[in-house]
Amino acid sequence: MACIDVDALTQFETDAKKGRPDALYNLGLAYSTGQGVGVDYVAAHKWFNLAAMKGSEIAKSWRAQISSEMTSNQIAEAQRLAREWLSIFR
């Protein structure tokens, strides 16, 4: 896996605000693997969930995988954060 640097993360965030599923997925990947950021399954789930809503099948798979390592409260928080993000950047 290629290393995700700060510049790439910034570009992913910019593209995510435009609704690009690949950018949403890449942010999920970064947070789930700790590439360029600390590992944060709540943030990763949020990004994978948003990418999945845009049709990314691989994001659905990754979301399911990390969900198995999260508590129900963490999943609920990730879903809340995804809804909050959508209310701003829809």
N, CA, C and O atoms as a printed pandas DataFrame, in Angstrom:
     atom_number atom_name residue_name chain_id  residue_number  x_coord  y_coord  z_coord
0              1         N          MET        A               1    0.840   -1.164    0.000
1              2        CA          MET        A               1    0.000    0.000    0.000
2              3         C          MET        A               1    0.893    1.238    0.000
3              4         O          MET        A               1    1.871    1.314    0.743
4              5         N          ALA        A               2    0.548    2.179   -0.824
5              6        CA          ALA        A               2    1.308    3.428   -0.889
6              7         C          ALA        A               2    1.075    4.232    0.381
7              8         O          ALA        A               2   -0.002    4.189    0.976
8              9         N          CYS        A               3    2.085    4.949    0.772
9             10        CA          CYS        A               3    1.977    5.795    1.957
10            11         C          CYS        A               3    1.172    7.045    1.602
11            12         O          CYS        A               3    1.440    7.702    0.596
12            13         N          ILE        A               4    0.196    7.361    2.427
13            14        CA          ILE        A               4   -0.627    8.544    2.225
14            15         C          ILE        A               4   -0.017    9.676    3.033
15            16         O          ILE        A               4    0.088    9.586    4.256
16            17         N          ASP        A               5    0.389   10.750    2.345
17            18        CA          ASP        A               5    1.012   11.873    3.044
18            19         C          ASP        A               5   -0.002   12.992    3.280
19            20         O          ASP        A               5   -1.155   12.907    2.857
20            21         N          VAL        A               6    0.453   14.036    3.964
21            22        CA          VAL        A               6   -0.414   15.142    4.341
22            23         C          VAL        A               6   -1.010   15.818    3.108
23            24         O          VAL        A               6   -2.185   16.187    3.116
24            25         N          ASP        A               7   -0.223   15.983    2.061
25            26        CA          ASP        A               7   -0.733   16.612    0.839
26            27         C          ASP        A               7   -1.847   15.777    0.214
27            28         O          ASP        A               7   -2.853   16.317   -0.246
28            29         N          ALA        A               8   -1.663   14.470    0.200
29            30        CA          ALA        A               8   -2.693   13.588   -0.353
30            31         C          ALA        A               8   -3.959   13.664    0.488
31            32         O          ALA        A               8   -5.061   13.716   -0.057
32            33         N          LEU        A               9   -3.815   13.672    1.811
33            34        CA          LEU        A               9   -4.984   13.777    2.690
34            35         C          LEU        A               9   -5.744   15.067    2.431
35            36         O          LEU        A               9   -6.975   15.073    2.393
36            37         N          THR        A              10   -5.012   16.157    2.253
37            38        CA          THR        A              10   -5.650   17.444    1.978
38            39         C          THR        A              10   -6.437   17.368    0.678
39            40         O          THR        A              10   -7.559   17.868    0.595
40            41         N          GLN        A              11   -5.854   16.746   -0.330
41            42        CA          GLN        A              11   -6.556   16.610   -1.612
42            43         C          GLN        A              11   -7.770   15.706   -1.475
43            44         O          GLN        A              11   -8.820   15.998   -2.047
44            45         N          PHE        A              12   -7.648   14.610   -0.724
45            46        CA          PHE        A              12   -8.790   13.725   -0.500
46            47         C          PHE        A              12   -9.923   14.481    0.185
47            48         O          PHE        A              12  -11.088   14.322   -0.180
48            49         N          GLU        A              13   -9.581   15.308    1.182
49            50        CA          GLU        A              13  -10.605   16.077    1.895
50            51         C          GLU        A              13  -11.293   17.057    0.960
51            52         O          GLU        A              13  -12.512   17.215    1.014
52            53         N          THR        A              14  -10.523   17.712    0.107
53            54        CA          THR        A              14  -11.099   18.646   -0.869
54            55         C          THR        A              14  -12.033   17.915   -1.823
55            56         O          THR        A              14  -13.148   18.365   -2.085
56            57         N          ASP        A              15  -11.566   16.786   -2.338
57            58        CA          ASP        A              15  -12.375   16.008   -3.276
58            59         C          ASP        A              15  -13.595   15.381   -2.594
59            60         O          ASP        A              15  -14.647   15.240   -3.217
60            61         N          ALA        A              16  -13.459   15.009   -1.329
61            62        CA          ALA        A              16  -14.587   14.440   -0.586
62            63         C          ALA        A              16  -15.718   15.460   -0.475
63            64         O          ALA        A              16  -16.892   15.103   -0.574
64            65         N          LYS        A              17  -15.367   16.712   -0.271
65            66        CA          LYS        A              17  -16.379   17.767   -0.170
66            67         C          LYS        A              17  -17.139   17.935   -1.481
67            68         O          LYS        A              17  -18.239   18.488   -1.498
68            69         N          LYS        A              18  -16.559   17.464   -2.569
69            70        CA          LYS        A              18  -17.210   17.508   -3.881
70            71         C          LYS        A              18  -18.016   16.232   -4.139
71            72         O          LYS        A              18  -18.628   16.071   -5.194
72            73         N          GLY        A              19  -18.002   15.329   -3.154
73            74        CA          GLY        A              19  -18.782   14.102   -3.264
74            75         C          GLY        A              19  -18.126   12.968   -4.014
75            76         O          GLY        A              19  -18.809   12.031   -4.429
76            77         N          ARG        A              20  -16.818   13.025   -4.201
77            78        CA          ARG        A              20  -16.128   11.967   -4.949
78            79         C          ARG        A              20  -15.985   10.709   -4.095
79            80         O          ARG        A              20  -15.323   10.742   -3.057
80            81         N          PRO        A              21  -16.594    9.602   -4.515
81            82        CA          PRO        A              21  -16.536    8.369   -3.727
82            83         C          PRO        A              21  -15.122    7.864   -3.489
83            84         O          PRO        A              21  -14.834    7.329   -2.419
84            85         N          ASP        A              22  -14.225    8.025   -4.476
85            86        CA          ASP        A              22  -12.859    7.544   -4.303
86            87         C          ASP        A              22  -12.143    8.315   -3.200
87            88         O          ASP        A              22  -11.342    7.741   -2.461
88            89         N          ALA        A              23  -12.422    9.596   -3.086
89            90        CA          ALA        A              23  -11.799   10.402   -2.029
90            91         C          ALA        A              23  -12.352   10.006   -0.661
91            92         O          ALA        A              23  -11.604    9.900    0.311
92            93         N          LEU        A              24  -13.652    9.791   -0.593
93            94        CA          LEU        A              24  -14.271    9.348    0.671
94            95         C          LEU        A              24  -13.672    8.010    1.099
95            96         O          LEU        A              24  -13.332    7.814    2.266
96            97         N          TYR        A              25  -13.548    7.096    0.142
97            98        CA          TYR        A              25  -12.954    5.787    0.417
98            99         C          TYR        A              25  -11.507    5.923    0.882
99           100         O          TYR        A              25  -11.104    5.285    1.856
100          101         N          ASN        A              26  -10.725    6.750    0.191
101          102        CA          ASN        A              26   -9.319    6.917    0.561
102          103         C          ASN        A              26   -9.158    7.508    1.953
103          104         O          ASN        A              26   -8.207    7.168    2.657
104          105         N          LEU        A              27  -10.054    8.375    2.360
105          106        CA          LEU        A              27  -10.007    8.886    3.734
106          107         C          LEU        A              27  -10.306    7.759    4.724
107          108         O          LEU        A              27   -9.657    7.652    5.765
108          109         N          GLY        A              28  -11.278    6.934    4.400
109          110        CA          GLY        A              28  -11.556    5.774    5.254
110          111         C          GLY        A              28  -10.358    4.857    5.358
111          112         O          GLY        A              28  -10.029    4.364    6.437
112          113         N          LEU        A              29   -9.711    4.631    4.234
113          114        CA          LEU        A              29   -8.520    3.788    4.212
114          115         C          LEU        A              29   -7.410    4.389    5.072
115          116         O          LEU        A              29   -6.745    3.676    5.824
116          117         N          ALA        A              30   -7.215    5.686    4.959
117          118        CA          ALA        A              30   -6.177    6.356    5.752
118          119         C          ALA        A              30   -6.426    6.169    7.239
119          120         O          ALA        A              30   -5.515    5.801    7.982
120          121         N          TYR        A              31   -7.657    6.420    7.679
121          122        CA          TYR        A              31   -7.958    6.325    9.114
122          123         C          TYR        A              31   -8.000    4.880    9.610
123          124         O          TYR        A              31   -7.710    4.623   10.778
124          125         N          SER        A              32   -8.353    3.946    8.750
125          126        CA          SER        A              32   -8.409    2.554    9.205
126          127         C          SER        A              32   -7.030    1.917    9.282
127          128         O          SER        A              32   -6.838    0.952   10.022
128          129         N          THR        A              33   -6.068    2.440    8.530
129          130        CA          THR        A              33   -4.731    1.853    8.505
130          131         C          THR        A              33   -3.665    2.722    9.156
131          132         O          THR        A              33   -2.532    2.280    9.347
132          133         N          GLY        A              34   -4.025    3.962    9.499
133          134        CA          GLY        A              34   -3.048    4.861   10.112
134          135         C          GLY        A              34   -2.075    5.471    9.122
135          136         O          GLY        A              34   -0.963    5.839    9.499
136          137         N          GLN        A              35   -2.467    5.583    7.876
137          138        CA          GLN        A              35   -1.611    6.170    6.844
138          139         C          GLN        A              35   -1.778    7.688    6.842
139          140         O          GLN        A              35   -2.787    8.203    6.360
140          141         N          GLY        A              36   -0.803    8.396    7.373
141          142        CA          GLY        A              36   -0.847    9.859    7.401
142          143         C          GLY        A              36   -1.602   10.432    8.576
143          144         O          GLY        A              36   -1.530   11.633    8.837
144          145         N          VAL        A              37   -2.325    9.589    9.287
145          146        CA          VAL        A              37   -3.093    9.987   10.469
146          147         C          VAL        A              37   -3.048    8.834   11.463
147          148         O          VAL        A              37   -2.611    7.733   11.128
148          149         N          GLY        A              38   -3.497    9.089   12.674
149          150        CA          GLY        A              38   -3.597    8.001   13.642
150          151         C          GLY        A              38   -4.764    7.091   13.291
151          152         O          GLY        A              38   -5.745    7.539   12.697
152          153         N          VAL        A              39   -4.666    5.830   13.649
153          154        CA          VAL        A              39   -5.773    4.902   13.429
154          155         C          VAL        A              39   -6.972    5.382   14.235
155          156         O          VAL        A              39   -6.872    5.622   15.438
156          157         N          ASP        A              40   -8.108    5.517   13.553
157          158        CA          ASP        A              40   -9.347    5.981   14.186
158          159         C          ASP        A              40  -10.499    5.275   13.475
159          160         O          ASP        A              40  -10.926    5.698   12.401
160          161         N          TYR        A              41  -10.994    4.208   14.073
161          162        CA          TYR        A              41  -12.047    3.418   13.432
162          163         C          TYR        A              41  -13.357    4.188   13.313
163          164         O          TYR        A              41  -14.117    3.959   12.372
164          165         N          VAL        A              42  -13.635    5.086   14.239
165          166        CA          VAL        A              42  -14.862    5.880   14.142
166          167         C          VAL        A              42  -14.791    6.761   12.891
167          168         O          VAL        A              42  -15.734    6.799   12.102
168          169         N          ALA        A              43  -13.680    7.461   12.716
169          170        CA          ALA        A              43  -13.513    8.304   11.526
170          171         C          ALA        A              43  -13.502    7.442   10.263
171          172         O          ALA        A              43  -14.115    7.806    9.259
172          173         N          ALA        A              44  -12.813    6.309   10.307
173          174        CA          ALA        A              44  -12.748    5.424    9.143
174          175         C          ALA        A              44  -14.144    4.949    8.754
175          176         O          ALA        A              44  -14.504    4.975    7.577
176          177         N          HIS        A              45  -14.925    4.517    9.730
177          178        CA          HIS        A              45  -16.284    4.043    9.472
178          179         C          HIS        A              45  -17.113    5.159    8.840
179          180         O          HIS        A              45  -17.870    4.917    7.900
180          181         N          LYS        A              46  -16.971    6.375    9.355
181          182        CA          LYS        A              46  -17.692    7.521    8.801
182          183         C          LYS        A              46  -17.371    7.670    7.314
183          184         O          LYS        A              46  -18.279    7.767    6.488
184          185         N          TRP        A              47  -16.090    7.689    6.976
185          186        CA          TRP        A              47  -15.695    7.881    5.577
186          187         C          TRP        A              47  -16.111    6.713    4.704
187          188         O          TRP        A              47  -16.579    6.916    3.583
188          189         N          PHE        A              48  -15.949    5.487    5.199
189          190        CA          PHE        A              48  -16.385    4.324    4.426
190          191         C          PHE        A              48  -17.900    4.348    4.217
191          192         O          PHE        A              48  -18.390    4.001    3.143
192          193         N          ASN        A              49  -18.628    4.754    5.237
193          194        CA          ASN        A              49  -20.078    4.835    5.134
194          195         C          ASN        A              49  -20.481    5.843    4.056
195          196         O          ASN        A              49  -21.364    5.569    3.244
196          197         N          LEU        A              50  -19.841    6.994    4.052
197          198        CA          LEU        A              50  -20.139    8.017    3.047
198          199         C          LEU        A              50  -19.793    7.523    1.638
199          200         O          LEU        A              50  -20.543    7.758    0.690
200          201         N          ALA        A              51  -18.664    6.845    1.512
201          202        CA          ALA        A              51  -18.268    6.292    0.208
202          203         C          ALA        A              51  -19.251    5.212   -0.238
203          204         O          ALA        A              51  -19.610    5.139   -1.413
204          205         N          ALA        A              52  -19.679    4.382    0.699
205          206        CA          ALA        A              52  -20.643    3.326    0.388
206          207         C          ALA        A              52  -21.962    3.925   -0.093
207          208         O          ALA        A              52  -22.597    3.391   -1.002
208          209         N          MET        A              53  -22.366    5.019    0.511
209          210        CA          MET        A              53  -23.595    5.694    0.088
210          211         C          MET        A              53  -23.484    6.206   -1.344
211          212         O          MET        A              53  -24.492    6.369   -2.031
212          213         N          LYS        A              54  -22.254    6.459   -1.790
213          214        CA          LYS        A              54  -22.010    6.920   -3.156
214          215         C          LYS        A              54  -21.772    5.757   -4.117
215          216         O          LYS        A              54  -21.460    5.969   -5.289
216          217         N          GLY        A              55  -21.920    4.517   -3.614
217          218        CA          GLY        A              55  -21.838    3.356   -4.479
218          219         C          GLY        A              55  -20.541    2.569   -4.451
219          220         O          GLY        A              55  -20.376    1.641   -5.243
220          221         N          SER        A              56  -19.612    2.911   -3.561
221          222        CA          SER        A              56  -18.342    2.201   -3.504
222          223         C          SER        A              56  -18.508    0.845   -2.811
223          224         O          SER        A              56  -18.741    0.768   -1.605
224          225         N          GLU        A              57  -18.383   -0.215   -3.605
225          226        CA          GLU        A              57  -18.510   -1.567   -3.057
226          227         C          GLU        A              57  -17.355   -1.906   -2.114
227          228         O          GLU        A              57  -17.555   -2.558   -1.090
228          229         N          ILE        A              58  -16.158   -1.464   -2.461
229          230        CA          ILE        A              58  -15.001   -1.769   -1.602
230          231         C          ILE        A              58  -15.129   -1.074   -0.252
231          232         O          ILE        A              58  -14.693   -1.603    0.771
232          233         N          ALA        A              59  -15.732    0.117   -0.255
233          234        CA          ALA        A              59  -15.954    0.822    1.011
234          235         C          ALA        A              59  -16.925    0.041    1.889
235          236         O          ALA        A              59  -16.771    0.009    3.110
236          237         N          LYS        A              60  -17.926   -0.587    1.275
237          238        CA          LYS        A              60  -18.871   -1.408    2.046
238          239         C          LYS        A              60  -18.139   -2.561    2.723
239          240         O          LYS        A              60  -18.404   -2.886    3.880
240          241         N          SER        A              61  -17.222   -3.168    1.993
241          242        CA          SER        A              61  -16.461   -4.288    2.532
242          243         C          SER        A              61  -15.580   -3.846    3.703
243          244         O          SER        A              61  -15.558   -4.492    4.750
244          245         N          TRP        A              62  -14.862   -2.751    3.516
245          246        CA          TRP        A              62  -13.995   -2.246    4.592
246          247         C          TRP        A              62  -14.825   -1.814    5.806
247          248         O          TRP        A              62  -14.433   -2.052    6.948
248          249         N          ARG        A              63  -15.979   -1.175    5.550
249          250        CA          ARG        A              63  -16.847   -0.756    6.655
250          251         C          ARG        A              63  -17.279   -1.969    7.468
251          252         O          ARG        A              63  -17.255   -1.930    8.698
252          253         N          ALA        A              64  -17.668   -3.035    6.799
253          254        CA          ALA        A              64  -18.081   -4.258    7.490
254          255         C          ALA        A              64  -16.936   -4.848    8.296
255          256         O          ALA        A              64  -17.126   -5.312    9.420
256          257         N          GLN        A              65  -15.747   -4.826    7.710
257          258        CA          GLN        A              65  -14.578   -5.393    8.385
258          259         C          GLN        A              65  -14.255   -4.643    9.672
259          260         O          GLN        A              65  -14.049   -5.263   10.716
260          261         N          ILE        A              66  -14.209   -3.310    9.605
261          262        CA          ILE        A              66  -13.844   -2.580   10.829
262          263         C          ILE        A              66  -14.997   -2.550   11.826
263          264         O          ILE        A              66  -14.766   -2.409   13.026
264          265         N          SER        A              67  -16.238   -2.681   11.348
265          266        CA          SER        A              67  -17.385   -2.714   12.263
266          267         C          SER        A              67  -17.271   -3.864   13.246
267          268         O          SER        A              67  -17.708   -3.765   14.392
268          269         N          SER        A              68  -16.679   -4.955   12.783
269          270        CA          SER        A              68  -16.540   -6.122   13.655
270          271         C          SER        A              68  -15.560   -5.870   14.801
271          272         O          SER        A              68  -15.520   -6.636   15.764
272          273         N          GLU        A              69  -14.783   -4.814   14.698
273          274        CA          GLU        A              69  -13.820   -4.472   15.740
274          275         C          GLU        A              69  -14.252   -3.248   16.558
275          276         O          GLU        A              69  -13.487   -2.738   17.376
276          277         N          MET        A              70  -15.485   -2.785   16.326
277          278        CA          MET        A              70  -15.986   -1.590   17.000
278          279         C          MET        A              70  -17.143   -1.949   17.929
279          280         O          MET        A              70  -17.826   -2.955   17.735
280          281         N          THR        A              71  -17.349   -1.112   18.937
281          282        CA          THR        A              71  -18.512   -1.273   19.799
282          283         C          THR        A              71  -19.729   -0.646   19.116
283          284         O          THR        A              71  -19.586    0.128   18.170
284          285         N          SER        A              72  -20.911   -0.981   19.596
285          286        CA          SER        A              72  -22.127   -0.391   19.029
286          287         C          SER        A              72  -22.148    1.123   19.239
287          288         O          SER        A              72  -22.673    1.858   18.402
288          289         N          ASN        A              73  -21.586    1.588   20.339
289          290        CA          ASN        A              73  -21.511    3.039   20.584
290          291         C          ASN        A              73  -20.586    3.723   19.581
291          292         O          ASN        A              73  -20.879    4.824   19.115
292          293         N          GLN        A              74  -19.479    3.080   19.252
293          294        CA          GLN        A              74  -18.562    3.654   18.266
294          295         C          GLN        A              74  -19.215    3.717   16.888
295          296         O          GLN        A              74  -19.061    4.706   16.171
296          297         N          ILE        A              75  -19.937    2.674   16.521
297          298        CA          ILE        A              75  -20.620    2.658   15.230
298          299         C          ILE        A              75  -21.689    3.751   15.192
299          300         O          ILE        A              75  -21.831    4.454   14.192
300          301         N          ALA        A              76  -22.427    3.886   16.273
301          302        CA          ALA        A              76  -23.451    4.942   16.341
302          303         C          ALA        A              76  -22.813    6.321   16.212
303          304         O          ALA        A              76  -23.361    7.195   15.539
304          305         N          GLU        A              77  -21.679    6.522   16.839
305          306        CA          GLU        A              77  -20.974    7.804   16.741
306          307         C          GLU        A              77  -20.507    8.050   15.305
307          308         O          GLU        A              77  -20.624    9.167   14.801
308          309         N          ALA        A              78  -19.985    7.030   14.651
309          310        CA          ALA        A              78  -19.540    7.164   13.258
310          311         C          ALA        A              78  -20.722    7.519   12.355
311          312         O          ALA        A              78  -20.592    8.349   11.456
312          313         N          GLN        A              79  -21.860    6.897   12.591
313          314        CA          GLN        A              79  -23.050    7.188   11.793
314          315         C          GLN        A              79  -23.537    8.618   12.042
315          316         O          GLN        A              79  -23.965    9.305   11.115
316          317         N          ARG        A              80  -23.469    9.052   13.286
317          318        CA          ARG        A              80  -23.859   10.426   13.619
318          319         C          ARG        A              80  -22.952   11.415   12.901
319          320         O          ARG        A              80  -23.420   12.407   12.341
320          321         N          LEU        A              81  -21.644   11.137   12.922
321          322        CA          LEU        A              81  -20.684   12.020   12.256
322          323         C          LEU        A              81  -20.904   12.044   10.742
323          324         O          LEU        A              81  -20.739   13.089   10.111
324          325         N          ALA        A              82  -21.271   10.914   10.160
325          326        CA          ALA        A              82  -21.553   10.869    8.722
326          327         C          ALA        A              82  -22.779   11.725    8.398
327          328         O          ALA        A              82  -22.774   12.473    7.420
328          329         N          ARG        A              83  -23.823   11.616    9.214
329          330        CA          ARG        A              83  -25.021   12.441    8.990
330          331         C          ARG        A              83  -24.699   13.918    9.139
331          332         O          ARG        A              83  -25.183   14.748    8.369
332          333         N          GLU        A              84  -23.881   14.240   10.128
333          334        CA          GLU        A              84  -23.472   15.631   10.341
334          335         C          GLU        A              84  -22.694   16.152    9.132
335          336         O          GLU        A              84  -22.930   17.268    8.669
336          337         N          TRP        A              85  -21.771   15.343    8.628
337          338        CA          TRP        A              85  -20.980   15.737    7.463
338          339         C          TRP        A              85  -21.883   15.973    6.262
339          340         O          TRP        A              85  -21.710   16.942    5.524
340          341         N          LEU        A              86  -22.866   15.063    6.068
341          342        CA          LEU        A              86  -23.797   15.198    4.949
342          343         C          LEU        A              86  -24.624   16.475    5.047
343          344         O          LEU        A              86  -24.944   17.093    4.032
344          345         N          SER        A              87  -24.964   16.862    6.254
345          346        CA          SER        A              87  -25.771   18.073    6.415
346          347         C          SER        A              87  -24.993   19.320    6.011
347          348         O          SER        A              87  -25.589   20.351    5.699
348          349         N          ILE        A              88  -23.679   19.231    6.014
349          350        CA          ILE        A              88  -22.826   20.370    5.641
350          351         C          ILE        A              88  -22.429   20.300    4.167
351          352         O          ILE        A              88  -22.459   21.315    3.471
352          353         N          PHE        A              89  -22.057   19.108    3.686
353          354        CA          PHE        A              89  -21.444   18.978    2.365
354          355         C          PHE        A              89  -22.291   18.240    1.336
355          356         O          PHE        A              89  -21.761   17.817    0.309
356          357         N          ARG        A              90  -23.542   18.078    1.569
357          358        CA          ARG        A              90  -24.395   17.354    0.630
358          359         C          ARG        A              90  -24.480   18.022   -0.685
359          360         O          ARG        A              90  -25.163   17.531   -1.584
